[in-house]
Amino acid sequence: MSLPGWFPYSPGGPGGPDSGWAPDGPQGWIRSRLLERRVVTLAGPLDDACANEVGAALMTLDADGDGSIELRVDSPGGPTGAALALMDIIDLLGVPVRAWCTGQVAGTAVGVLAVCQQRTISPHARVHLTEPRMEFEGDARLLERLAAEHADRWAMFCRRLAQATGRTTEQISGDTADGRFLTASEAVAYGIVDGVATPDAPIGRLPPRPLGFRPR
């Protein structure tokens, strides 16, 4: 299995002095150092490649120790399937994930933030509830099938986000259709996050939430 460029340094292993391997540039070095501190970043579009990379990092840290993982989120979202896959990984991890929204989280990335066990937002960060735009190509039969698959996945996403926030599926569907924006304090009231970050209240002090799937 090939190892991504952000894999943590370990002497004699990937990135070690005898391995001939090095992080891929400054960004790879930064990600490697963050992983050593059990910090994973979700930045930029949440596509399949991003979901695979973040999911692999989370599972690696889960297998590497029992401490909690910090997930820093600043993403406009992306395809519903990628977000659902990452949300499933977070649900099934054996350690808690403490999420911190550092800029803006939008679309399907809101679901990734909401399902984490501890969730914080920076004072000037924003949440944008919106459904991702999908573009399909093909004949009429293929387009109909792809549209139906997207509708099914979006319905699953809305149900999961409703469970994580305590809202109804109908409200989630309506607010995402309207493209509703939330300030940090409004995101707390909505149930997407637990609190607003302040200098004297780091995210580690938030009360833990249950691991895994919630009862249906």
N, C-alpha and C positions, 0 to 999 in steps of 0.2 A: 504494500500500500504506500503510495506517495504521500509525503507529509507536506502540509501547506506551509507557506513562508512565515507564518506567525507562530509556529510551534515553539514551546518554551525551550530555552537552552538547558542542556544537561551535559556535564562533562562525560566524554566518551560516547555520548548518544547523539541524536540529531542536534546539530549546532555545537557539539563539543569540539575541542581543539584537534582531535584526531579524525573527525568525521568528514572533513572537507565540505561541510554544509554550513551555510550562514543565512540569517534572515534576509529577505528580499528587500534591501534598501532601508532607509530610515523608518518608514512606516512598519515594515516587518520587525525591526528592532524594537520599536515602541510597543507593538502588540505582544511581542515575546516578553518584554518586561512586565506588561500589565498581566499577562497570563500567570507569570510567576507569583503575582499578588492576588490571583483568583479573580481577575477583572476581565470581562469580555465586552467588546463594543459592538453595538449594532448601529452602524452609521450608513446613511445613503439608502438607495432603493432596496427594498426587501424582495429580491428576486430569488430564483432557485439556488443560484450560486451562493448568495449571501446566506440564505437559510441553511444550506449545507455546511458552510464555513462556521457560522455561529453555533449551529447544532453540534458539530464535531468538537468545537472548543468546550461547550458546556458538558458534553458527555465525557470528554477527556478529564476535565477537572472533577467531575463527579466520581470517576474511577480512581482519581489520584488522591482523594482525601475526603474527610467528613465535614470540612468547613463550608460555610455558605459561599455562594458565588455572587459577585456584583455584576449586573448587566446594565451598561450605560446605553440608553436608547436616544437616537436623534435620527428619525427616518420618516420619509414620506409614504412608506408602505409599498405595496406592490401586489402581485398576483395572490389571490385568496389561498390557493393551494400551498404556496410557500409558507405563508403565515400559519396556516393550520398545522403544517408539519412541525414548525418550530414550537408552536403552542403545545402540541402533543409531547414533544421532547421535554419541555419544561414541566408538564404535568407528571411525567414518569421519572424524573430525576429523583435520586435518593437524598439529595441535599437541597436546602432552601435557596431560592434565587431572589436576591434583593435588587430590584430594578430602580433605576434613576433616570428620569426623563430630563435631559440636559438642554434641549433646544425646542424642537417641535416634533411631535409624533402625530402621524396622520394615517388615515385609511386603515389597512390591515395591521400596521405596526401597533395600533392602539390595542388590538387583541393580545399581542405579545406582551406589552406592558401590563395589561390588566390581569393576566393569569399568573403573574409572579407572586410569590408569597409575601413580599414586602415591597411597597411601591411608593416612590417619592418623586416629586416634580420640582424643578428649580422655579424660583419665584416668577421669572419672566418667560418661562416656557409656555407653550400653547399646545392644545390638543384639537385636532381637526377630525371630526367624525364625517367620513365620506366613503362612498362605495368606489372601488377602483374601476377605471375605465378599461374595457377589454376590446381588443380588435381581433377579428377572426377573418380568415380567408378560406375560400373553398366553394363547393357547390351548395345548393340550397339545403340538401339533406345533411351535409357536414355542418353547415352553419347552425342548423336547428339543433343538432346533437350537442355542439359545443356550447351553444347558448343555454341549453338545458343543464349541462354539467356545471356551468358557471353559476346558474341560479341555485342549484342544489348546494354547491360549496358555500355560496354566500349565505344561504339560509342556515347552514351549519355554523358559520362564523358568527352570525347574529345571535344564535342560541347560546353559543359558548361565551360571547361577550356579555350577554344578558346574565348568565350564571355568575360571571366574575364580578359584575357590578351591582347585582341586585335589582336591575331594571327588567322590564318586560322585553321580550323579543320584538313586539310591535313598536315599542318606543325606540329601540336600537335601530330598527329598519327605517322608521320615520326620520330620526335625527340624522342618520347617514344619508338618506335621500335628500334631506334639506341642506346637507353640507355644514352642519352646525360647528361653530368654533367655541372652545371653552378656554377660559383663563385658568391659571393654576388653581385658584380657590374653587372655581366652578368644577374643575376636574375632580377635586376632592369630594365635593358635594354630590357629584354624579356617580361616584364609586369607582372611578378608573384608577385613582391613586389613593393612598392613605394619608398623605400629608405633604406640606410644602417644606422644602429644605431650608433651614436657617443655620447660621454659624454655630449655634448652641444645640442643635438637634440633628445630628447626622443620621443617615438612613438606617444605621445599625440599631438605633433605639426604637424603631417601630415595632409594634407587637406582631409576632409571627402569625401567619395564616396557615391553615391546614395544607399539607402536601397532597398532591395527586388530584384525581377527579372528584368533583363534588357530587353528592347524591342527586340523582335526577328525580 
